[in-house]
Amino acid sequence: MNTPDLSFQALEKARALLADSTPLNRDCGRLCAAACCQGEGVDCRGGMLLFPGEEGLYQALPEGFAITPDEGVLPGGRLLSCQGFCDRALRPLACRIFPLAILLDEAETPWVALDPRAWPICPLMPSGLEGLSAGFVSAVKEAAGVLAQTAEMRAFLRGQTRFIRRLQKPLWEESGAAL
């Protein structure tokens, strides 16, 4: 059985694997004015879903950061948002892997795919995985393998996978997204 300590170690290792890796071999935030970093609206809703244990890394929030509860993806979910600029070492894992998502297949083997939630804001999406730095995609795949080794992270990834699959269902299917 895995413990929270093992999950936190997996989280730290995954974050380290992506510390210096970016979707392009340059700052992709210059293409879209860091759209993925911006909270939405006056109350700064929006942001990146924190992985299990990650909120503990933000006990002393850097200036401009906010953590808000959001159960839209998972029960007990927490979103971290910033004002568009931060020390890259402080980015949560979801920022480090954006515009990708880590998903689990039926056998609970991790894989990476373009995150459909990125379509409205990320100009890299039309290029597909092939348009992203191969080193970045490889680092996300390696991080996915590390995370999937613990039960707590697999449960998180399972929930995220269910959410993304619901987003991708056609609207005319009974269980598809509702308008």
The 8 nearest C-alpha neighbors of each residue, nearest first, counted from 0:
[[1, 2, 150, 149, 5, 151, 3, 148],
 [2, 0, 149, 150, 5, 3, 6, 151],
 [1, 3, 4, 5, 6, 0, 149, 151],
 [2, 4, 6, 5, 7, 1, 151, 52],
 [5, 3, 7, 2, 6, 8, 1, 9],
 [6, 4, 8, 2, 7, 3, 9, 1],
 [7, 5, 3, 9, 8, 4, 149, 10],
 [6, 8, 10, 4, 9, 5, 52, 3],
 [9, 7, 5, 11, 10, 6, 12, 4],
 [8, 10, 6, 12, 7, 146, 11, 145],
 [11, 9, 7, 13, 8, 12, 14, 6],
 [10, 12, 8, 14, 9, 13, 15, 7],
 [11, 13, 15, 9, 14, 10, 8, 16],
 [14, 12, 142, 10, 16, 15, 11, 9],
 [15, 13, 11, 17, 12, 16, 92, 18],
 [14, 16, 18, 12, 17, 13, 11, 19],
 [17, 15, 13, 14, 18, 138, 12, 142],
 [18, 16, 20, 14, 15, 19, 95, 138],
 [19, 17, 15, 16, 20, 14, 88, 95],
 [20, 18, 17, 21, 16, 15, 87, 88],
 [19, 21, 17, 135, 18, 22, 134, 138],
 [20, 22, 23, 135, 19, 24, 95, 132],
 [23, 21, 131, 132, 135, 24, 20, 27],
 [24, 22, 132, 25, 21, 131, 27, 26],
 [23, 25, 132, 21, 22, 26, 27, 20],
 [26, 24, 23, 27, 21, 22, 28, 29],
 [27, 25, 28, 29, 23, 24, 21, 30],
 [26, 28, 29, 30, 25, 23, 22, 31],
 [29, 27, 33, 30, 26, 32, 31, 34],
 [28, 30, 32, 27, 31, 26, 33, 25],
 [31, 29, 28, 27, 32, 122, 33, 26],
 [30, 32, 33, 28, 34, 29, 122, 121],
 [31, 33, 29, 28, 34, 30, 83, 35],
 [34, 32, 28, 31, 36, 35, 83, 29],
 [33, 35, 36, 37, 32, 31, 120, 28],
 [36, 34, 33, 37, 120, 121, 46, 83],
 [37, 35, 83, 34, 33, 81, 38, 82],
 [36, 38, 83, 34, 35, 82, 81, 39],
 [39, 37, 43, 45, 44, 46, 80, 81],
 [40, 38, 44, 43, 45, 37, 41, 42],
 [41, 39, 43, 42, 44, 38, 45, 37],
 [40, 42, 43, 39, 44, 38, 45, 37],
 [41, 43, 44, 40, 39, 38, 45, 67],
 [44, 42, 38, 39, 40, 41, 45, 80],
 [45, 43, 39, 38, 42, 40, 46, 41],
 [44, 46, 38, 39, 43, 80, 78, 47],
 [45, 47, 80, 79, 78, 38, 48, 44],
 [46, 48, 78, 79, 93, 49, 80, 94],
 [49, 47, 78, 77, 93, 50, 79, 46],
 [48, 50, 77, 53, 78, 47, 54, 51],
 [49, 51, 53, 52, 48, 92, 155, 93],
 [52, 50, 53, 49, 152, 155, 151, 54],
 [53, 51, 54, 55, 7, 50, 6, 56],
 [52, 54, 55, 50, 56, 51, 49, 91],
 [53, 55, 56, 57, 52, 49, 58, 51],
 [56, 54, 53, 57, 58, 52, 59, 51],
 [55, 57, 54, 53, 58, 52, 59, 89],
 [58, 56, 60, 59, 55, 54, 53, 61],
 [59, 57, 55, 60, 56, 54, 61, 53],
 [58, 60, 57, 61, 56, 55, 62, 64],
 [61, 59, 57, 58, 64, 62, 65, 63],
 [60, 62, 64, 63, 59, 57, 89, 85],
 [63, 61, 64, 60, 81, 65, 85, 82],
 [62, 64, 81, 82, 61, 65, 60, 80],
 [65, 63, 81, 62, 80, 61, 60, 79],
 [66, 64, 80, 79, 81, 67, 63, 60],
 [67, 65, 79, 78, 77, 80, 68, 64],
 [66, 68, 78, 77, 69, 65, 79, 44],
 [67, 69, 77, 76, 78, 70, 66, 75],
 [70, 68, 76, 77, 71, 67, 78, 75],
 [69, 71, 74, 76, 73, 72, 75, 68],
 [70, 72, 69, 73, 76, 74, 162, 75],
 [71, 73, 70, 162, 159, 76, 74, 158],
 [72, 74, 70, 76, 71, 75, 158, 159],
 [75, 73, 70, 76, 72, 71, 69, 77],
 [74, 76, 70, 73, 77, 68, 69, 72],
 [77, 75, 70, 69, 73, 74, 68, 78],
 [76, 78, 68, 69, 67, 49, 48, 66],
 [79, 77, 48, 47, 67, 46, 66, 49],
 [78, 80, 66, 46, 47, 65, 48, 49],
 [81, 79, 46, 65, 64, 38, 47, 78],
 [80, 82, 64, 63, 83, 36, 37, 65],
 [83, 81, 63, 37, 84, 36, 38, 64],
 [84, 82, 36, 37, 81, 33, 85, 34],
 [83, 85, 82, 81, 86, 36, 33, 87],
 [86, 84, 87, 83, 89, 90, 81, 82],
 [85, 87, 88, 89, 84, 90, 61, 83],
 [88, 86, 89, 90, 85, 18, 19, 84],
 [87, 89, 86, 90, 18, 85, 91, 19],
 [90, 88, 87, 86, 91, 85, 61, 57],
 [91, 89, 87, 88, 94, 92, 95, 86],
 [92, 90, 94, 93, 89, 95, 49, 47],
 [91, 93, 95, 94, 14, 96, 90, 50],
 [92, 94, 96, 95, 91, 47, 97, 48],
 [95, 93, 97, 92, 91, 96, 90, 47],
 [94, 96, 92, 93, 97, 17, 91, 90],
 [95, 97, 93, 99, 94, 139, 98, 92],
 [98, 96, 99, 94, 95, 93, 100, 114],
 [97, 99, 114, 117, 113, 96, 100, 121],
 [100, 98, 113, 97, 114, 96, 112, 111],
 [101, 99, 114, 112, 111, 113, 102, 96],
 [100, 102, 111, 110, 143, 109, 112, 99],
 [103, 101, 160, 110, 109, 156, 111, 100],
 [102, 104, 109, 107, 108, 110, 157, 160],
 [103, 105, 107, 106, 108, 109, 102, 110],
 [106, 104, 107, 103, 108, 157, 109, 102],
 [105, 107, 104, 108, 103, 109, 157, 110],
 [108, 106, 103, 104, 105, 109, 153, 157],
 [107, 109, 103, 104, 106, 110, 105, 147],
 [110, 108, 103, 102, 143, 107, 144, 104],
 [111, 109, 102, 101, 103, 140, 108, 112],
 [110, 112, 101, 100, 102, 140, 99, 109],
 [113, 111, 99, 100, 114, 101, 110, 102],
 [112, 114, 99, 98, 100, 115, 128, 111],
 [113, 115, 99, 100, 116, 117, 98, 112],
 [116, 114, 117, 118, 113, 163, 167, 166],
 [115, 117, 114, 118, 119, 163, 98, 120],
 [118, 116, 115, 121, 114, 120, 119, 98],
 [117, 119, 120, 115, 116, 121, 124, 114],
 [120, 118, 117, 121, 116, 122, 115, 124],
 [121, 119, 118, 117, 34, 35, 122, 31],
 [120, 122, 123, 117, 118, 124, 119, 35],
 [121, 123, 124, 120, 31, 125, 30, 118],
 [124, 122, 121, 126, 125, 130, 127, 131],
 [123, 125, 126, 127, 122, 121, 118, 117],
 [126, 124, 127, 123, 122, 130, 118, 121],
 [127, 125, 130, 124, 123, 129, 128, 131],
 [128, 126, 129, 130, 125, 124, 113, 123],
 [127, 129, 130, 131, 126, 113, 136, 112],
 [128, 130, 127, 131, 126, 133, 132, 136],
 [131, 129, 126, 128, 127, 132, 123, 23],
 [132, 130, 22, 128, 129, 23, 133, 136],
 [131, 133, 23, 135, 134, 22, 136, 24],
 [134, 132, 136, 135, 137, 131, 129, 22],
 [135, 133, 137, 132, 136, 138, 20, 21],
 [134, 136, 138, 132, 20, 137, 133, 22],
 [137, 135, 139, 133, 138, 134, 140, 132],
 [136, 138, 134, 140, 135, 139, 133, 141],
 [137, 139, 141, 135, 140, 136, 134, 142],
 [140, 138, 142, 136, 141, 137, 143, 96],
 [141, 139, 143, 137, 138, 142, 136, 111],
 [140, 142, 138, 144, 143, 139, 137, 145],
 [141, 143, 13, 139, 145, 144, 140, 138],
 [144, 142, 140, 146, 141, 145, 109, 139],
 [145, 143, 141, 147, 142, 146, 109, 140],
 [144, 146, 142, 143, 147, 148, 9, 141],
 [145, 147, 143, 148, 9, 144, 152, 142],
 [148, 146, 153, 144, 149, 145, 152, 143],
 [147, 149, 146, 145, 144, 150, 153, 152],
 [150, 148, 152, 147, 151, 6, 1, 153],
 [149, 151, 153, 152, 1, 154, 148, 147],
 [152, 150, 154, 153, 149, 6, 155, 51],
 [151, 153, 155, 154, 149, 150, 146, 147],
 [154, 152, 156, 150, 147, 155, 151, 157],
 [155, 153, 157, 151, 152, 156, 150, 158],
 [156, 154, 152, 158, 153, 157, 159, 151],
 [155, 157, 159, 153, 158, 154, 102, 160],
 [158, 156, 154, 160, 155, 159, 153, 103],
 [159, 157, 161, 155, 160, 156, 162, 154],
 [158, 160, 156, 162, 161, 157, 163, 155],
 [159, 161, 157, 102, 163, 158, 162, 156],
 [162, 160, 164, 158, 159, 163, 165, 157],
 [163, 161, 159, 165, 160, 164, 72, 158],
 [162, 164, 166, 160, 165, 161, 159, 167],
 [163, 165, 167, 161, 166, 162, 160, 168],
 [166, 164, 162, 163, 168, 167, 175, 161],
 [167, 165, 163, 164, 168, 176, 162, 175],
 [166, 168, 164, 165, 163, 169, 175, 115],
 [169, 167, 175, 165, 166, 170, 164, 176],
 [168, 170, 171, 175, 172, 167, 176, 166],
 [169, 171, 175, 172, 176, 168, 177, 173],
 [170, 172, 169, 173, 175, 168, 174, 176],
 [173, 171, 175, 170, 174, 169, 168, 176],
 [172, 174, 175, 171, 170, 176, 169, 177],
 [173, 175, 172, 176, 165, 168, 170, 177],
 [176, 174, 168, 170, 172, 169, 173, 165],
 [175, 177, 170, 166, 165, 178, 174, 168],
 [178, 176, 175, 170, 174, 173, 171, 166],
 [177, 176, 170, 175, 171, 166, 169, 174]]
